[in-house]
Amino acid sequence: MLVGNLIRLRHYTDEDASAVLEYQVKNRKFFSPYLPEPPESSYTLEQQQKVIAKWAEEQQQDKRYTFGIYLKDSGRLVGDISLFEVARGPRQSAILGYSLDQDHNGRGYMREAVSLVIRYGFKELGLHRLEAGAKPDNSGSIRTLQKSGFRQEGIARKFLLLNGQWEDHVTFSLVAEDLE
């Protein structure tokens, strides 16, 4: 568990499946401009349990580290943050991805979650580079990355298929030396 001033991050367990499903259903429309739409079949308790089990397996294989973002005071699930596509060997890198409940934006939760995961990635996992991306119109996500020390590298043209359209993404990186 990673603990900040406002939030706690912890890996999901099977018992979190209903909270994850509720979170996904509640924010489905809100996330649609920024994340690929999951198939309709993913909006079931059984499917969420399978996804959580897959994430646990990927963590054991050192491929992905996914955390739920929980409010410190109430324990409510308000977001999700991951380091995925972990590459070892000469790269020592991962991609950072995250989402936050629409009712909890602008309160500093994601900034704190990103900070905790940066430290985890560099100190605990021994990574050297983190990468992230955001649609050019996602000013909140871009601001979070910039305030967290990520540097803009460029534009990944037609990077992600969202709602039937190939969308550009602003690319960012952070390397361990940036924190020294």
C-alpha positions as CSV (number, residue, x, y, z in Angstrom):
1,M,0.0,0.0,0.0
2,L,1.2,3.5,-0.9
3,V,-0.1,6.3,1.4
4,G,-0.3,10.0,0.7
5,N,-1.9,12.9,2.6
6,L,-5.3,12.6,0.8
7,I,-5.3,9.1,-0.7
8,R,-4.1,5.5,-0.4
9,L,-3.1,3.3,-3.3
10,R,-3.4,-0.4,-3.2
11,H,-3.5,-3.3,-5.6
12,Y,-7.0,-4.5,-6.3
13,T,-8.2,-7.8,-4.8
14,D,-11.2,-9.9,-5.8
15,E,-13.3,-8.1,-3.1
16,D,-12.9,-4.8,-5.1
17,A,-14.7,-6.1,-8.2
18,S,-18.1,-4.5,-7.3
19,A,-16.5,-1.1,-6.5
20,V,-14.5,-1.2,-9.7
21,L,-17.6,-2.1,-11.7
22,E,-19.6,0.7,-10.1
23,Y,-16.7,3.1,-10.8
24,Q,-16.5,2.0,-14.5
25,V,-20.3,2.2,-15.0
26,K,-20.6,5.6,-13.3
27,N,-17.8,7.2,-15.4
28,R,-18.4,5.4,-18.7
29,K,-19.6,8.5,-20.6
30,F,-17.0,10.7,-18.9
31,F,-14.1,8.5,-19.9
32,S,-15.3,7.9,-23.4
33,P,-13.4,10.8,-25.1
34,Y,-10.1,9.7,-23.5
35,L,-10.1,5.9,-23.1
36,P,-11.0,3.1,-25.5
37,E,-14.6,1.9,-24.9
38,P,-14.6,-1.6,-23.4
39,P,-17.0,-4.1,-24.8
40,E,-20.4,-4.2,-23.3
41,S,-19.5,-7.6,-21.8
42,S,-16.9,-6.0,-19.5
43,Y,-19.6,-4.3,-17.5
44,T,-20.3,-7.3,-15.3
45,L,-19.0,-8.3,-11.9
46,E,-17.6,-11.6,-13.3
47,Q,-15.6,-9.7,-15.9
48,Q,-14.2,-7.3,-13.4
49,Q,-13.1,-10.2,-11.3
50,K,-11.3,-11.7,-14.3
51,V,-9.6,-8.4,-15.0
52,I,-8.4,-8.0,-11.4
53,A,-7.1,-11.6,-11.6
54,K,-5.3,-10.8,-14.8
55,W,-3.7,-7.7,-13.3
56,A,-2.5,-9.7,-10.3
57,E,-1.0,-12.3,-12.7
58,E,0.7,-9.5,-14.7
59,Q,2.1,-8.0,-11.5
60,Q,3.6,-11.4,-10.6
61,Q,5.2,-11.5,-14.1
62,D,6.6,-7.9,-13.6
63,K,4.5,-6.6,-16.6
64,R,1.9,-4.3,-15.0
65,Y,1.3,-2.7,-11.6
66,T,-2.3,-1.5,-11.1
67,F,-3.5,0.4,-8.1
68,G,-6.9,1.6,-7.0
69,I,-7.0,5.1,-5.7
70,Y,-8.9,5.3,-2.4
71,L,-9.8,8.3,-0.3
72,K,-7.8,8.2,2.9
73,D,-10.8,9.4,5.1
74,S,-13.6,7.3,3.7
75,G,-11.9,4.4,1.8
76,R,-14.0,5.1,-1.3
77,L,-12.6,4.1,-4.7
78,V,-12.1,7.2,-6.8
79,G,-9.6,6.3,-9.4
80,D,-7.2,3.9,-11.0
81,I,-3.5,4.2,-11.8
82,S,-1.1,1.8,-13.5
83,L,2.4,1.3,-14.6
84,F,2.1,-1.1,-17.6
85,E,4.1,-2.4,-20.5
86,V,7.0,-2.7,-18.1
87,A,10.3,-3.3,-20.0
88,R,13.4,-4.6,-18.4
89,G,16.9,-5.1,-19.7
90,P,18.4,-2.0,-21.2
91,R,15.1,0.0,-21.2
92,Q,13.9,-0.3,-17.6
93,S,10.7,1.6,-18.4
94,A,7.0,1.6,-18.1
95,I,3.9,3.5,-19.3
96,L,1.9,5.5,-16.8
97,G,-1.9,5.5,-17.2
98,Y,-4.7,6.7,-14.9
99,S,-8.3,7.7,-14.6
100,L,-10.2,9.6,-11.9
101,D,-13.9,9.7,-11.0
102,Q,-15.5,12.7,-12.6
103,D,-16.8,14.0,-9.3
104,H,-13.3,14.1,-7.8
105,N,-11.3,16.0,-10.4
106,G,-9.4,19.1,-9.4
107,R,-8.9,18.2,-5.7
108,G,-5.2,17.0,-6.0
109,Y,-5.9,13.3,-5.8
110,M,-4.4,12.4,-9.1
111,R,-1.4,14.6,-8.6
112,E,-0.7,12.8,-5.3
113,A,-1.4,9.4,-6.9
114,V,1.1,10.1,-9.7
115,S,3.7,11.3,-7.2
116,L,3.3,8.1,-5.2
117,V,3.5,5.9,-8.3
118,I,6.6,7.8,-9.7
119,R,8.4,7.1,-6.4
120,Y,7.3,3.4,-6.5
121,G,8.4,3.0,-10.1
122,F,11.8,4.5,-9.6
123,K,12.6,3.3,-6.0
124,E,10.8,0.0,-5.6
125,L,10.8,-1.3,-9.2
126,G,14.1,0.2,-10.2
127,L,12.8,1.7,-13.4
128,H,14.7,4.4,-15.2
129,R,12.0,6.0,-17.5
130,L,8.3,6.5,-17.3
131,E,6.2,7.5,-20.3
132,A,2.7,9.0,-20.4
133,G,0.4,10.4,-23.0
134,A,-2.8,12.6,-23.1
135,K,-5.1,13.9,-25.8
136,P,-4.2,17.5,-26.6
137,D,-7.6,18.7,-25.4
138,N,-7.2,16.9,-22.0
139,S,-5.8,19.9,-20.2
140,G,-6.3,18.4,-16.7
141,S,-4.2,15.4,-17.5
142,I,-1.5,17.4,-19.2
143,R,-1.3,19.8,-16.2
144,T,-1.0,16.8,-13.8
145,L,1.9,15.4,-15.8
146,Q,3.7,18.7,-16.1
147,K,3.3,19.4,-12.3
148,S,4.6,15.9,-11.7
149,G,7.8,16.7,-13.5
150,F,7.1,15.0,-16.8
151,R,8.6,16.7,-19.9
152,Q,6.7,17.0,-23.1
153,E,8.5,15.1,-25.9
154,G,6.1,15.6,-28.9
155,I,2.9,14.5,-30.6
156,A,2.2,10.8,-31.3
157,R,0.1,11.2,-34.5
158,K,-3.0,9.0,-34.8
159,F,-1.9,7.2,-31.7
160,L,-5.1,5.7,-30.2
161,L,-8.4,4.6,-31.7
162,L,-11.2,6.3,-29.7
163,N,-14.8,6.2,-30.7
164,G,-13.9,5.2,-34.2
165,Q,-11.4,8.0,-34.7
166,W,-7.6,7.8,-34.6
167,E,-6.6,10.4,-32.0
168,D,-3.3,12.2,-31.5
169,H,-1.6,12.2,-28.1
170,V,0.9,14.5,-26.5
171,T,3.8,12.4,-25.3
172,F,5.6,12.9,-22.0
173,S,8.5,11.3,-20.2
174,L,10.2,11.4,-16.8
175,V,13.6,9.8,-16.1
176,A,15.1,8.9,-12.7
177,E,17.7,11.7,-13.0
178,D,14.9,14.3,-13.3
179,L,14.1,13.7,-9.6
180,E,17.7,14.2,-8.4
